[in-house]
Amino acid sequence: MKVIINYLFTIVIVSFLFSCSGGNQENKAYQENEENAVASTAEKDKTGENLYMKYCMACHQTDGSGVPGMYPPLKKSPIVNSGKKEEFINILLNGLRGPIEINGQKYNQQMPSQNFLTDEELSQIINYVSKSFDNNGTEVTPDDIGKLRK
């Protein structure tokens, strides 16, 4: 009798597991689409971070703090957080020359143009900086950059 009860219990458990394993094809497709969207966003964020590390980190530092008196911080930057995305884009496209004051500190180092980067790469860098270093900047699309590049 014990063997029969164990056998029936095992069948019930196995049946339950198969019915709850996502056998519904629509549910599986939905879950895969959601996972791909999350992975795609994470990949873009990582790409923006990687591009920042390659092209910006030497002057603006890993944490966006800059180098006092030499290279301005991107952390809590009024340019990044102003809502005027065109200003940020123009700095990357055209570089920056001459004195600038950020958070009460004066800087007078030349920033070279980054216009050799694609519109997609520049937007990824800007969006990474806008979401990092205690910033709350405006999102930028490659089209935004393309319009100002002309």
Backbone torsions as a table, in degrees:
resi	resn	phi	psi	omega
1	MET	NA	-42.2	178.8
2	LYS	-59.2	-39.3	-178.6
3	VAL	-64.0	-42.3	-179.7
4	ILE	-65.8	-43.0	179.0
5	ILE	-63.9	-45.4	177.3
6	ASN	-61.3	-41.6	179.2
7	TYR	-61.7	-47.7	179.6
8	LEU	-64.5	-41.0	178.2
9	PHE	-61.0	-43.0	178.8
10	THR	-63.2	-42.8	178.7
11	ILE	-62.2	-43.1	179.0
12	VAL	-62.5	-45.5	-179.4
13	ILE	-63.7	-47.6	-179.7
14	VAL	-62.5	-43.1	178.0
15	SER	-61.3	-42.4	179.0
16	PHE	-62.9	-44.7	-179.9
17	LEU	-62.2	-42.2	179.0
18	PHE	-67.0	-36.8	-178.6
19	SER	-73.0	-23.9	-179.2
20	CYS	-100.5	5.4	-173.1
21	SER	-87.1	15.9	178.3
22	GLY	81.9	30.4	179.4
23	GLY	-62.5	-19.9	179.0
24	ASN	-68.6	115.3	-176.0
25	GLN	-62.6	-38.0	179.6
26	GLU	-63.7	-42.1	179.1
27	ASN	-63.3	-41.5	178.3
28	LYS	-62.6	-44.8	-179.6
29	ALA	-63.0	-41.9	178.5
30	TYR	-61.7	-46.4	-179.9
31	GLN	-61.8	-41.1	179.2
32	GLU	-64.6	-41.8	178.6
33	ASN	-62.9	-42.3	178.3
34	GLU	-63.2	-44.8	179.8
35	GLU	-63.5	-40.6	178.7
36	ASN	-65.1	-39.4	179.4
37	ALA	-65.0	-43.4	178.7
38	VAL	-64.8	-43.4	179.6
39	ALA	-63.8	-39.8	179.9
40	SER	-63.6	-44.0	178.0
41	THR	-63.4	-43.6	179.3
42	ALA	-63.6	-39.4	178.3
43	GLU	-63.9	-42.8	179.1
44	LYS	-63.6	-43.5	178.3
45	ASP	-60.7	-42.0	-179.6
46	LYS	-66.3	-38.4	178.4
47	THR	-64.2	-43.0	176.8
48	GLY	-60.1	-41.8	178.1
49	GLU	-65.4	-43.7	179.3
50	ASN	-62.4	-43.0	178.4
51	LEU	-64.3	-41.4	176.5
52	TYR	-58.4	-47.1	-178.8
53	MET	-62.3	-33.8	-177.5
54	LYS	-77.9	-40.8	-170.4
55	TYR	-110.5	-18.0	-171.1
56	CYS	-121.0	-29.4	-170.7
57	MET	-60.0	-35.0	-176.1
58	ALA	-57.2	-38.2	179.9
59	CYS	-95.0	-43.4	-172.6
60	HIS	-92.9	-3.1	174.4
61	GLN	72.2	159.1	-177.5
62	THR	-58.5	-37.6	-177.0
63	ASP	-96.4	8.5	178.2
64	GLY	76.1	11.4	-174.9
65	SER	-81.3	-11.7	-178.7
66	GLY	68.4	-168.8	177.1
67	VAL	-124.0	113.5	-175.7
68	PRO	-50.5	130.3	178.4
69	GLY	79.8	-11.1	-178.9
70	MET	-118.4	-59.8	-175.9
71	TYR	-124.2	124.6	-174.2
72	PRO	-66.5	151.5	177.1
73	PRO	-73.1	150.0	168.8
74	LEU	-98.7	-14.5	177.2
75	LYS	-67.7	125.9	-179.1
76	LYS	53.4	37.8	-176.1
77	SER	-74.3	130.1	177.0
78	PRO	-65.6	-29.0	177.5
79	ILE	-69.2	-44.6	179.9
80	VAL	-65.9	-39.4	-173.1
81	ASN	-94.4	2.5	-174.4
82	SER	-70.2	-20.3	-174.1
83	GLY	85.3	-3.9	178.2
84	LYS	-98.0	77.7	-174.6
85	LYS	-60.9	-26.0	179.7
86	GLU	-61.0	-37.2	-179.7
87	GLU	-63.7	-46.1	179.2
88	PHE	-63.2	-46.0	179.4
89	ILE	-59.7	-46.5	-178.6
90	ASN	-61.5	-35.9	178.0
91	ILE	-63.2	-43.2	-179.8
92	LEU	-70.3	-37.9	-179.1
93	LEU	-72.9	-38.5	-171.8
94	ASN	-111.0	-7.5	-174.9
95	GLY	77.8	-174.0	-178.6
96	LEU	-146.7	131.1	-179.2
97	ARG	-133.3	142.9	178.2
98	GLY	99.4	172.2	-175.6
99	PRO	-69.1	147.2	175.7
100	ILE	-143.6	146.0	177.2
101	GLU	-117.6	126.0	179.3
102	ILE	-127.2	121.7	178.2
103	ASN	51.8	40.8	176.1
104	GLY	82.9	-2.3	-179.5
105	GLN	-108.3	135.2	180.0
106	LYS	-92.2	141.4	178.2
107	TYR	-132.7	145.7	-179.5
108	ASN	-144.7	32.3	174.5
109	GLN	-91.4	147.2	177.2
110	GLN	-80.0	133.8	172.0
111	MET	-102.8	124.1	-179.7
112	PRO	-72.8	153.6	175.3
113	SER	-61.9	144.7	175.2
114	GLN	-111.3	25.1	-173.7
115	ASN	-70.7	-3.3	173.8
116	PHE	-75.2	-17.3	176.6
117	LEU	-78.9	152.0	179.3
118	THR	-72.6	164.2	176.5
119	ASP	-58.9	-39.6	178.4
120	GLU	-63.2	-45.7	-179.3
121	GLU	-64.8	-43.1	178.6
122	LEU	-63.5	-40.7	179.2
123	SER	-65.0	-36.2	178.7
124	GLN	-67.0	-40.0	177.0
125	ILE	-64.0	-49.3	-179.1
126	ILE	-59.6	-44.9	-178.8
127	ASN	-67.3	-34.5	175.3
128	TYR	-64.3	-49.7	-179.6
129	VAL	-63.1	-38.3	-177.9
130	SER	-66.1	-23.8	-179.9
131	LYS	-102.7	-5.1	-175.6
132	SER	-113.9	172.7	171.5
133	PHE	59.3	39.5	-179.7
134	ASP	60.9	30.6	177.9
135	ASN	-101.5	157.9	175.6
136	ASN	-139.5	58.0	-174.9
137	GLY	-81.0	173.0	-179.4
138	THR	-82.2	138.0	177.7
139	GLU	-70.2	145.1	-177.3
140	VAL	-123.5	140.0	176.9
141	THR	-105.1	160.8	174.1
142	PRO	-57.3	-33.6	177.4
143	ASP	-63.2	-38.4	177.1
144	ASP	-58.3	-41.4	-179.1
145	ILE	-71.8	-43.1	179.5
146	GLY	-57.9	-38.2	179.6
147	LYS	-64.9	-36.2	-178.6
148	LEU	-85.8	-20.5	-179.2
149	ARG	-70.9	-29.8	-175.3
150	LYS	-63.2	NA	NA
